[in-house]
Protein backbone atom coordinates (compact mmCIF):
# COMPACT_ATOMS: atom_id res chain seq x y z
CA UNK A 1 0.00 0.00 0.00
CA UNK A 2 1.06 3.63 -0.49
CA UNK A 3 2.08 5.41 2.69
CA UNK A 4 -0.42 8.17 1.92
CA UNK A 5 -3.62 8.17 -0.13
CA UNK A 6 -3.00 9.97 -3.40
CA UNK A 7 -4.96 11.09 -6.44
CA UNK A 8 -3.57 11.53 -9.94
CA UNK A 9 -5.40 13.88 -12.32
CA UNK A 10 -4.54 14.01 -16.03
CA UNK A 11 -6.16 16.48 -18.43
CA UNK A 12 -6.13 16.65 -22.22
CA UNK A 13 -8.14 16.22 -25.44
CA UNK A 14 -10.79 13.50 -25.51
CA UNK A 15 -9.01 11.29 -28.05
CA UNK A 16 -5.81 11.34 -26.00
CA UNK A 17 -7.60 10.76 -22.68
CA UNK A 18 -9.52 7.79 -24.11
CA UNK A 19 -6.33 6.33 -25.57
CA UNK A 20 -4.63 6.69 -22.19
CA UNK A 21 -7.59 4.98 -20.48
CA UNK A 22 -7.27 2.06 -22.90
CA UNK A 23 -3.55 1.86 -22.11
CA UNK A 24 -4.34 1.78 -18.37
CA UNK A 25 -6.73 -1.14 -18.95
CA UNK A 26 -4.23 -2.98 -21.16
CA UNK A 27 -1.30 -2.72 -18.74
CA UNK A 28 -1.28 -5.68 -16.29
CA UNK A 29 0.15 -3.40 -13.59
CA UNK A 30 -2.76 -0.92 -13.81
CA UNK A 31 -5.72 -2.89 -15.16
CA UNK A 32 -7.24 -3.06 -11.67
CA UNK A 33 -6.66 0.63 -10.96
CA UNK A 34 -9.63 2.64 -9.71
CA UNK A 35 -10.11 5.55 -12.10
CA UNK A 36 -12.73 7.54 -13.95
CA UNK A 37 -12.77 9.52 -17.19
CA UNK A 38 -15.11 12.43 -17.80
CA UNK A 39 -15.60 15.57 -19.85
CA UNK A 40 -14.48 18.65 -17.90
CA UNK A 41 -14.79 21.45 -20.49
CA UNK A 42 -16.81 20.73 -23.64
CA UNK A 43 -16.03 24.06 -25.30
CA UNK A 44 -12.27 23.49 -25.12
CA UNK A 45 -12.26 19.66 -25.53
CA UNK A 46 -10.78 19.06 -22.09
CA UNK A 47 -11.26 15.56 -20.66
CA UNK A 48 -10.01 14.40 -17.30
CA UNK A 49 -8.78 11.12 -15.85
CA UNK A 50 -8.97 10.81 -12.05
CA UNK A 51 -6.99 7.85 -10.73
CA UNK A 52 -6.46 6.52 -7.21
CA UNK A 53 -3.44 4.18 -7.05
CA UNK A 54 -3.32 2.03 -3.93
CA UNK A 55 0.33 0.97 -3.99
CA UNK A 56 3.66 2.49 -4.90
CA UNK A 57 4.00 -0.04 -7.72
CA UNK A 58 0.59 0.89 -9.14
CA UNK A 59 1.42 4.59 -8.83
CA UNK A 60 4.72 4.11 -10.69
CA UNK A 61 3.05 2.05 -13.42
CA UNK A 62 0.36 4.71 -13.85
CA UNK A 63 2.99 7.43 -14.18
CA UNK A 64 4.77 5.36 -16.83
CA UNK A 65 1.54 4.89 -18.82
CA UNK A 66 0.65 8.59 -18.67
CA UNK A 67 4.19 9.58 -19.71
CA UNK A 68 3.44 7.93 -23.05
CA UNK A 69 0.82 10.61 -23.72
CA UNK A 70 2.64 13.96 -23.61
CA UNK A 71 -0.55 15.82 -24.59
CA UNK A 72 -1.93 15.02 -21.12
CA UNK A 73 -1.09 17.31 -18.21
CA UNK A 74 -0.82 15.08 -15.17
CA UNK A 75 -0.17 15.77 -11.49
CA UNK A 76 -0.39 13.71 -8.33
CA UNK A 77 -1.42 15.09 -4.95
CA UNK A 78 -1.74 13.65 -1.47
CA UNK A 79 -5.30 13.32 -0.24
CA UNK A 80 -6.08 14.91 3.08
CA UNK A 81 -6.19 12.61 6.11
CA UNK A 82 -9.97 12.51 6.25
CA UNK A 83 -12.91 10.44 5.08
CA UNK A 84 -12.60 12.10 1.67
CA UNK A 85 -14.90 9.58 -0.01
CA UNK A 86 -17.75 10.28 2.41
CA UNK A 87 -17.15 14.02 2.04
CA UNK A 88 -17.28 13.77 -1.75
CA UNK A 89 -20.44 11.66 -1.71
CA UNK A 90 -22.20 14.08 0.62
CA UNK A 91 -21.98 16.70 -2.12
CA UNK A 92 -23.30 14.49 -4.92
CA UNK A 93 -26.85 15.11 -6.08
CA UNK A 94 -29.33 12.22 -6.35
CA UNK A 95 -29.57 10.43 -9.70
CA UNK A 96 -32.74 9.66 -11.69
CA UNK A 97 -32.46 6.79 -14.16
CA UNK A 98 -35.88 5.95 -15.56
CA UNK A 99 -38.10 4.92 -12.64
CA UNK A 100 -35.10 4.62 -10.30
CA UNK A 101 -34.04 7.39 -7.92
CA UNK A 102 -30.65 6.76 -6.31
CA UNK A 103 -29.83 8.87 -3.28
CA UNK A 104 -27.78 9.04 -0.11
CA UNK A 105 -29.01 9.69 3.42
CA UNK A 106 -28.43 13.43 2.98
CA UNK A 107 -31.06 13.59 0.19
CA UNK A 108 -33.82 11.51 1.79
CA UNK A 109 -36.30 14.38 1.58
CA UNK A 110 -35.96 14.71 -2.21
CA UNK A 111 -37.37 11.32 -3.21
CA UNK A 112 -40.25 11.71 -5.73
CA UNK A 113 -43.43 9.86 -4.85
CA UNK A 114 -43.51 8.10 -8.23
CA UNK A 115 -39.94 6.73 -8.12
CA UNK A 116 -38.44 3.43 -7.05
CA UNK A 117 -36.22 4.91 -4.35
CA UNK A 118 -32.83 3.27 -3.80
CA UNK A 119 -30.88 4.54 -0.81
CA UNK A 120 -27.26 3.65 -1.53
CA UNK A 121 -24.42 4.36 0.87
CA UNK A 122 -21.13 3.74 -0.91
CA UNK A 123 -18.46 3.53 1.77
CA UNK A 124 -15.47 2.02 -0.06
CA UNK A 125 -17.57 0.34 -2.76
CA UNK A 126 -18.22 1.39 -6.37
CA UNK A 127 -21.68 2.13 -7.71
CA UNK A 128 -23.64 5.09 -6.38
CA UNK A 129 -25.49 5.68 -9.65
CA UNK A 130 -23.47 8.81 -10.44
CA UNK A 131 -21.02 7.03 -12.71
CA UNK A 132 -22.11 6.75 -16.34
CA UNK A 133 -21.81 2.97 -16.27
CA UNK A 134 -24.13 2.47 -13.28
CA UNK A 135 -26.62 4.97 -14.64
CA UNK A 136 -26.46 3.23 -18.02
CA UNK A 137 -27.22 -0.16 -16.44
CA UNK A 138 -30.18 1.22 -14.51
CA UNK A 139 -31.55 2.99 -17.59
CA UNK A 140 -31.21 -0.17 -19.69
CA UNK A 141 -32.91 -2.25 -16.99
CA UNK A 142 -35.73 0.30 -16.69
CA UNK A 143 -36.44 -0.02 -20.42
CA UNK A 144 -36.40 -3.82 -20.29
CA UNK A 145 -38.86 -4.18 -17.41
CA UNK A 146 -41.43 -2.11 -19.25
CA UNK A 147 -41.98 -5.22 -21.39
CA UNK A 148 -40.97 -8.16 -19.17
CA UNK A 149 -39.90 -9.16 -15.69
CA UNK A 150 -36.86 -11.17 -14.68
CA UNK A 151 -37.41 -13.71 -11.92
CA UNK A 152 -33.72 -14.54 -11.43
CA UNK A 153 -31.03 -11.82 -11.60
CA UNK A 154 -27.28 -11.99 -11.04
CA UNK A 155 -25.05 -8.95 -10.50
CA UNK A 156 -21.39 -9.68 -11.28
CA UNK A 157 -19.01 -7.25 -9.56
CA UNK A 158 -21.82 -5.87 -7.44
CA UNK A 159 -20.00 -3.01 -5.70
CA UNK A 160 -22.63 -1.24 -3.57
CA UNK A 161 -25.28 -3.72 -4.74
CA UNK A 162 -27.42 -1.06 -6.41
CA UNK A 163 -28.24 -3.14 -9.50
CA UNK A 164 -29.32 -6.31 -7.70
CA UNK A 165 -31.26 -4.18 -5.20
CA UNK A 166 -33.01 -2.43 -8.11
CA UNK A 167 -34.00 -5.86 -9.45
CA UNK A 168 -35.25 -7.07 -6.07
CA UNK A 169 -37.30 -3.89 -5.60
CA UNK A 170 -39.01 -4.36 -8.98
CA UNK A 171 -40.16 -7.94 -8.64
CA UNK A 172 -37.20 -10.27 -9.15
CA UNK A 173 -37.73 -13.33 -6.96
CA UNK A 174 -33.99 -14.09 -6.76
CA UNK A 175 -31.38 -11.31 -6.84
CA UNK A 176 -27.81 -12.41 -6.20
CA UNK A 177 -24.68 -10.27 -6.29
CA UNK A 178 -21.06 -11.34 -6.24
CA UNK A 179 -17.80 -9.45 -5.82
CA UNK A 180 -14.15 -10.32 -5.31
CA UNK A 181 -13.87 -7.44 -2.81
CA UNK A 182 -14.95 -8.38 0.71
CA UNK A 183 -15.79 -4.84 1.93
CA UNK A 184 -18.00 -4.28 -1.13
CA UNK A 185 -20.01 -7.40 -0.29
CA UNK A 186 -20.48 -6.20 3.29
CA UNK A 187 -21.61 -2.76 2.09
CA UNK A 188 -23.96 -4.30 -0.49
CA UNK A 189 -25.65 -6.45 2.16
CA UNK A 190 -26.02 -3.39 4.38
CA UNK A 191 -27.62 -1.49 1.50
CA UNK A 192 -30.01 -4.39 0.90
CA UNK A 193 -31.14 -4.14 4.52
CA UNK A 194 -31.51 -0.34 4.22
CA UNK A 195 -33.79 -0.82 1.21
CA UNK A 196 -35.67 -3.80 2.66
CA UNK A 197 -34.69 -5.72 -0.46
CA UNK A 198 -34.23 -9.50 -0.50
CA UNK A 199 -31.05 -9.23 -2.60
CA UNK A 200 -28.21 -11.44 -1.35
CA UNK A 201 -24.50 -10.77 -1.88
CA UNK A 202 -21.59 -13.21 -1.65
CA UNK A 203 -17.83 -12.87 -1.64
CA UNK A 204 -16.71 -15.06 -4.54
CA UNK A 205 -13.92 -15.07 -7.11
CA UNK A 206 -15.95 -16.37 -10.03
CA UNK A 207 -19.30 -17.53 -11.33
CA UNK A 208 -18.56 -21.18 -10.55
CA UNK A 209 -18.99 -20.60 -6.83
CA UNK A 210 -21.74 -22.91 -5.53
CA UNK A 211 -23.60 -20.00 -3.92
CA UNK A 212 -23.75 -18.23 -7.28
CA UNK A 213 -24.75 -21.33 -9.25
CA UNK A 214 -27.53 -22.11 -6.78
CA UNK A 215 -29.62 -19.17 -7.99
CA UNK A 216 -29.30 -19.97 -11.69
CA UNK A 217 -29.87 -20.24 -14.47
CA UNK A 218 -30.48 -16.51 -14.47
CA UNK A 219 -32.90 -14.58 -16.65
CA UNK A 220 -30.69 -11.48 -16.50
CA UNK A 221 -27.03 -10.89 -15.64
CA UNK A 222 -25.57 -7.48 -14.87
CA UNK A 223 -21.80 -7.15 -15.25
CA UNK A 224 -20.63 -3.60 -14.58
CA UNK A 225 -16.90 -4.25 -14.35
CA UNK A 226 -13.95 -3.54 -16.67
CA UNK A 227 -13.48 -4.44 -20.34
CA UNK A 228 -10.76 -7.14 -19.88
CA UNK A 229 -12.73 -9.18 -17.32
CA UNK A 230 -15.92 -8.73 -19.37
CA UNK A 231 -14.14 -10.42 -22.27
CA UNK A 232 -12.66 -13.12 -20.04
CA UNK A 233 -16.06 -13.90 -18.48
CA UNK A 234 -18.02 -14.13 -21.75
CA UNK A 235 -18.42 -17.92 -21.62
CA UNK A 236 -19.12 -17.97 -17.86
CA UNK A 237 -21.83 -15.34 -18.26
CA UNK A 238 -23.35 -17.32 -21.13
CA UNK A 239 -23.34 -20.46 -18.97
CA UNK A 240 -24.98 -18.57 -16.09
CA UNK A 241 -27.86 -17.37 -18.29
CA UNK A 242 -31.00 -19.26 -19.19
CA UNK A 243 -31.72 -19.61 -22.94
CA UNK A 244 -32.77 -16.20 -24.36
CA UNK A 245 -31.54 -14.56 -21.15
CA UNK A 246 -30.32 -10.97 -21.14
CA UNK A 247 -26.86 -9.61 -20.25
CA UNK A 248 -26.36 -5.92 -19.41
CA UNK A 249 -22.65 -5.16 -19.69
CA UNK A 250 -20.89 -1.96 -18.71
CA UNK A 251 -17.74 -0.59 -17.13
CA UNK A 252 -16.28 -0.12 -20.61
CA UNK A 253 -15.34 2.90 -22.67
CA UNK A 254 -17.04 3.51 -26.02
CA UNK A 255 -13.72 2.67 -27.66
CA UNK A 256 -13.72 -0.75 -25.94
CA UNK A 257 -17.31 -1.69 -26.86
CA UNK A 258 -16.40 -3.34 -30.17
CA UNK A 259 -13.87 -5.69 -28.54
CA UNK A 260 -16.30 -6.68 -25.76
CA UNK A 261 -19.19 -7.11 -28.19
CA UNK A 262 -17.07 -9.35 -30.44
CA UNK A 263 -16.36 -11.72 -27.53
CA UNK A 264 -20.09 -12.19 -26.92
CA UNK A 265 -21.23 -12.29 -30.55
CA UNK A 266 -18.72 -15.09 -31.13
CA UNK A 267 -20.65 -17.05 -28.49
CA UNK A 268 -23.98 -16.47 -30.16
CA UNK A 269 -25.18 -13.36 -28.32
CA UNK A 270 -27.11 -10.72 -30.27
CA UNK A 271 -26.99 -6.99 -29.56
CA UNK A 272 -30.33 -5.54 -28.50
CA UNK A 273 -29.33 -2.06 -27.44
CA UNK A 274 -26.33 0.20 -26.89
CA UNK A 275 -26.36 3.17 -24.49
CA UNK A 276 -23.77 5.92 -24.11
CA UNK A 277 -23.13 8.11 -21.06
CA UNK A 278 -20.20 10.50 -21.55
CA UNK A 279 -17.25 8.32 -22.62
CA UNK A 280 -18.85 5.11 -21.31
CA UNK A 281 -20.90 2.43 -23.05
CA UNK A 282 -23.54 -0.04 -21.87
CA UNK A 283 -24.43 -3.09 -23.99
CA UNK A 284 -27.68 -5.04 -23.78
CA UNK A 285 -27.28 -8.53 -25.25
CA UNK A 286 -29.49 -11.60 -25.64
CA UNK A 287 -28.18 -15.13 -25.16
CA UNK A 288 -29.01 -17.59 -27.93
C-alpha positions as CSV (number, residue, x, y, z in Angstrom):
1,X,0.0,0.0,0.0
2,X,1.1,3.6,-0.5
3,X,2.1,5.4,2.7
4,X,-0.4,8.2,1.9
5,X,-3.6,8.2,-0.1
6,X,-3.0,10.0,-3.4
7,X,-5.0,11.1,-6.4
8,X,-3.6,11.5,-9.9
9,X,-5.4,13.9,-12.3
10,X,-4.5,14.0,-16.0
11,X,-6.2,16.5,-18.4
12,X,-6.1,16.6,-22.2
13,X,-8.1,16.2,-25.4
14,X,-10.8,13.5,-25.5
15,X,-9.0,11.3,-28.0
16,X,-5.8,11.3,-26.0
17,X,-7.6,10.8,-22.7
18,X,-9.5,7.8,-24.1
19,X,-6.3,6.3,-25.6
20,X,-4.6,6.7,-22.2
21,X,-7.6,5.0,-20.5
22,X,-7.3,2.1,-22.9
23,X,-3.5,1.9,-22.1
24,X,-4.3,1.8,-18.4
25,X,-6.7,-1.1,-18.9
26,X,-4.2,-3.0,-21.2
27,X,-1.3,-2.7,-18.7
28,X,-1.3,-5.7,-16.3
29,X,0.1,-3.4,-13.6
30,X,-2.8,-0.9,-13.8
31,X,-5.7,-2.9,-15.2
32,X,-7.2,-3.1,-11.7
33,X,-6.7,0.6,-11.0
34,X,-9.6,2.6,-9.7
35,X,-10.1,5.5,-12.1
36,X,-12.7,7.5,-14.0
37,X,-12.8,9.5,-17.2
38,X,-15.1,12.4,-17.8
39,X,-15.6,15.6,-19.9
40,X,-14.5,18.6,-17.9
41,X,-14.8,21.5,-20.5
42,X,-16.8,20.7,-23.6
43,X,-16.0,24.1,-25.3
44,X,-12.3,23.5,-25.1
45,X,-12.3,19.7,-25.5
46,X,-10.8,19.1,-22.1
47,X,-11.3,15.6,-20.7
48,X,-10.0,14.4,-17.3
49,X,-8.8,11.1,-15.9
50,X,-9.0,10.8,-12.0
51,X,-7.0,7.9,-10.7
52,X,-6.5,6.5,-7.2
53,X,-3.4,4.2,-7.1
54,X,-3.3,2.0,-3.9
55,X,0.3,1.0,-4.0
56,X,3.7,2.5,-4.9
57,X,4.0,0.0,-7.7
58,X,0.6,0.9,-9.1
59,X,1.4,4.6,-8.8
60,X,4.7,4.1,-10.7
61,X,3.0,2.1,-13.4
62,X,0.4,4.7,-13.9
63,X,3.0,7.4,-14.2
64,X,4.8,5.4,-16.8
65,X,1.5,4.9,-18.8
66,X,0.6,8.6,-18.7
67,X,4.2,9.6,-19.7
68,X,3.4,7.9,-23.1
69,X,0.8,10.6,-23.7
70,X,2.6,14.0,-23.6
71,X,-0.5,15.8,-24.6
72,X,-1.9,15.0,-21.1
73,X,-1.1,17.3,-18.2
74,X,-0.8,15.1,-15.2
75,X,-0.2,15.8,-11.5
76,X,-0.4,13.7,-8.3
77,X,-1.4,15.1,-5.0
78,X,-1.7,13.6,-1.5
79,X,-5.3,13.3,-0.2
80,X,-6.1,14.9,3.1
81,X,-6.2,12.6,6.1
82,X,-10.0,12.5,6.2
83,X,-12.9,10.4,5.1
84,X,-12.6,12.1,1.7
85,X,-14.9,9.6,0.0
86,X,-17.8,10.3,2.4
87,X,-17.1,14.0,2.0
88,X,-17.3,13.8,-1.7
89,X,-20.4,11.7,-1.7
90,X,-22.2,14.1,0.6
91,X,-22.0,16.7,-2.1
92,X,-23.3,14.5,-4.9
93,X,-26.8,15.1,-6.1
94,X,-29.3,12.2,-6.3
95,X,-29.6,10.4,-9.7
96,X,-32.7,9.7,-11.7
97,X,-32.5,6.8,-14.2
98,X,-35.9,6.0,-15.6
99,X,-38.1,4.9,-12.6
100,X,-35.1,4.6,-10.3
101,X,-34.0,7.4,-7.9
102,X,-30.7,6.8,-6.3
103,X,-29.8,8.9,-3.3
104,X,-27.8,9.0,-0.1
105,X,-29.0,9.7,3.4
106,X,-28.4,13.4,3.0
107,X,-31.1,13.6,0.2
108,X,-33.8,11.5,1.8
109,X,-36.3,14.4,1.6
110,X,-36.0,14.7,-2.2
111,X,-37.4,11.3,-3.2
112,X,-40.2,11.7,-5.7
113,X,-43.4,9.9,-4.8
114,X,-43.5,8.1,-8.2
115,X,-39.9,6.7,-8.1
116,X,-38.4,3.4,-7.1
117,X,-36.2,4.9,-4.4
118,X,-32.8,3.3,-3.8
119,X,-30.9,4.5,-0.8
120,X,-27.3,3.6,-1.5
121,X,-24.4,4.4,0.9
122,X,-21.1,3.7,-0.9
123,X,-18.5,3.5,1.8
124,X,-15.5,2.0,-0.1
125,X,-17.6,0.3,-2.8
126,X,-18.2,1.4,-6.4
127,X,-21.7,2.1,-7.7
128,X,-23.6,5.1,-6.4
129,X,-25.5,5.7,-9.6
130,X,-23.5,8.8,-10.4
131,X,-21.0,7.0,-12.7
132,X,-22.1,6.8,-16.3
133,X,-21.8,3.0,-16.3
134,X,-24.1,2.5,-13.3
135,X,-26.6,5.0,-14.6
136,X,-26.5,3.2,-18.0
137,X,-27.2,-0.2,-16.4
138,X,-30.2,1.2,-14.5
139,X,-31.6,3.0,-17.6
140,X,-31.2,-0.2,-19.7
141,X,-32.9,-2.2,-17.0
142,X,-35.7,0.3,-16.7
143,X,-36.4,0.0,-20.4
144,X,-36.4,-3.8,-20.3
145,X,-38.9,-4.2,-17.4
146,X,-41.4,-2.1,-19.2
147,X,-42.0,-5.2,-21.4
148,X,-41.0,-8.2,-19.2
149,X,-39.9,-9.2,-15.7
150,X,-36.9,-11.2,-14.7
151,X,-37.4,-13.7,-11.9
152,X,-33.7,-14.5,-11.4
153,X,-31.0,-11.8,-11.6
154,X,-27.3,-12.0,-11.0
155,X,-25.0,-8.9,-10.5
156,X,-21.4,-9.7,-11.3
157,X,-19.0,-7.3,-9.6
158,X,-21.8,-5.9,-7.4
159,X,-20.0,-3.0,-5.7
160,X,-22.6,-1.2,-3.6
161,X,-25.3,-3.7,-4.7
162,X,-27.4,-1.1,-6.4
163,X,-28.2,-3.1,-9.5
164,X,-29.3,-6.3,-7.7
165,X,-31.3,-4.2,-5.2
166,X,-33.0,-2.4,-8.1
167,X,-34.0,-5.9,-9.5
168,X,-35.2,-7.1,-6.1
169,X,-37.3,-3.9,-5.6
170,X,-39.0,-4.4,-9.0
171,X,-40.2,-7.9,-8.6
172,X,-37.2,-10.3,-9.2
173,X,-37.7,-13.3,-7.0
174,X,-34.0,-14.1,-6.8
175,X,-31.4,-11.3,-6.8
176,X,-27.8,-12.4,-6.2
177,X,-24.7,-10.3,-6.3
178,X,-21.1,-11.3,-6.2
179,X,-17.8,-9.4,-5.8
180,X,-14.1,-10.3,-5.3
181,X,-13.9,-7.4,-2.8
182,X,-15.0,-8.4,0.7
183,X,-15.8,-4.8,1.9
184,X,-18.0,-4.3,-1.1
185,X,-20.0,-7.4,-0.3
186,X,-20.5,-6.2,3.3
187,X,-21.6,-2.8,2.1
188,X,-24.0,-4.3,-0.5
189,X,-25.6,-6.5,2.2
190,X,-26.0,-3.4,4.4
191,X,-27.6,-1.5,1.5
192,X,-30.0,-4.4,0.9
193,X,-31.1,-4.1,4.5
194,X,-31.5,-0.3,4.2
195,X,-33.8,-0.8,1.2
196,X,-35.7,-3.8,2.7
197,X,-34.7,-5.7,-0.5
198,X,-34.2,-9.5,-0.5
199,X,-31.1,-9.2,-2.6
200,X,-28.2,-11.4,-1.3
201,X,-24.5,-10.8,-1.9
202,X,-21.6,-13.2,-1.7
203,X,-17.8,-12.9,-1.6
204,X,-16.7,-15.1,-4.5
205,X,-13.9,-15.1,-7.1
206,X,-16.0,-16.4,-10.0
207,X,-19.3,-17.5,-11.3
208,X,-18.6,-21.2,-10.6
209,X,-19.0,-20.6,-6.8
210,X,-21.7,-22.9,-5.5
211,X,-23.6,-20.0,-3.9
212,X,-23.7,-18.2,-7.3
213,X,-24.7,-21.3,-9.3
214,X,-27.5,-22.1,-6.8
215,X,-29.6,-19.2,-8.0
216,X,-29.3,-20.0,-11.7
217,X,-29.9,-20.2,-14.5
218,X,-30.5,-16.5,-14.5
219,X,-32.9,-14.6,-16.6
220,X,-30.7,-11.5,-16.5
221,X,-27.0,-10.9,-15.6
222,X,-25.6,-7.5,-14.9
223,X,-21.8,-7.2,-15.3
224,X,-20.6,-3.6,-14.6
225,X,-16.9,-4.3,-14.3
226,X,-14.0,-3.5,-16.7
227,X,-13.5,-4.4,-20.3
228,X,-10.8,-7.1,-19.9
229,X,-12.7,-9.2,-17.3
230,X,-15.9,-8.7,-19.4
231,X,-14.1,-10.4,-22.3
232,X,-12.7,-13.1,-20.0
233,X,-16.1,-13.9,-18.5
234,X,-18.0,-14.1,-21.7
235,X,-18.4,-17.9,-21.6
236,X,-19.1,-18.0,-17.9
237,X,-21.8,-15.3,-18.3
238,X,-23.4,-17.3,-21.1
239,X,-23.3,-20.5,-19.0
240,X,-25.0,-18.6,-16.1
241,X,-27.9,-17.4,-18.3
242,X,-31.0,-19.3,-19.2
243,X,-31.7,-19.6,-22.9
244,X,-32.8,-16.2,-24.4
245,X,-31.5,-14.6,-21.2
246,X,-30.3,-11.0,-21.1
247,X,-26.9,-9.6,-20.2
248,X,-26.4,-5.9,-19.4
249,X,-22.7,-5.2,-19.7
250,X,-20.9,-2.0,-18.7
251,X,-17.7,-0.6,-17.1
252,X,-16.3,-0.1,-20.6
253,X,-15.3,2.9,-22.7
254,X,-17.0,3.5,-26.0
255,X,-13.7,2.7,-27.7
256,X,-13.7,-0.7,-25.9
257,X,-17.3,-1.7,-26.9
258,X,-16.4,-3.3,-30.2
259,X,-13.9,-5.7,-28.5
260,X,-16.3,-6.7,-25.8
261,X,-19.2,-7.1,-28.2
262,X,-17.1,-9.4,-30.4
263,X,-16.4,-11.7,-27.5
264,X,-20.1,-12.2,-26.9
265,X,-21.2,-12.3,-30.6
266,X,-18.7,-15.1,-31.1
267,X,-20.6,-17.1,-28.5
268,X,-24.0,-16.5,-30.2
269,X,-25.2,-13.4,-28.3
270,X,-27.1,-10.7,-30.3
271,X,-27.0,-7.0,-29.6
272,X,-30.3,-5.5,-28.5
273,X,-29.3,-2.1,-27.4
274,X,-26.3,0.2,-26.9
275,X,-26.4,3.2,-24.5
276,X,-23.8,5.9,-24.1
277,X,-23.1,8.1,-21.1
278,X,-20.2,10.5,-21.6
279,X,-17.3,8.3,-22.6
280,X,-18.9,5.1,-21.3
281,X,-20.9,2.4,-23.0
282,X,-23.5,0.0,-21.9
283,X,-24.4,-3.1,-24.0
284,X,-27.7,-5.0,-23.8
285,X,-27.3,-8.5,-25.3
286,X,-29.5,-11.6,-25.6
287,X,-28.2,-15.1,-25.2
288,X,-29.0,-17.6,-27.9
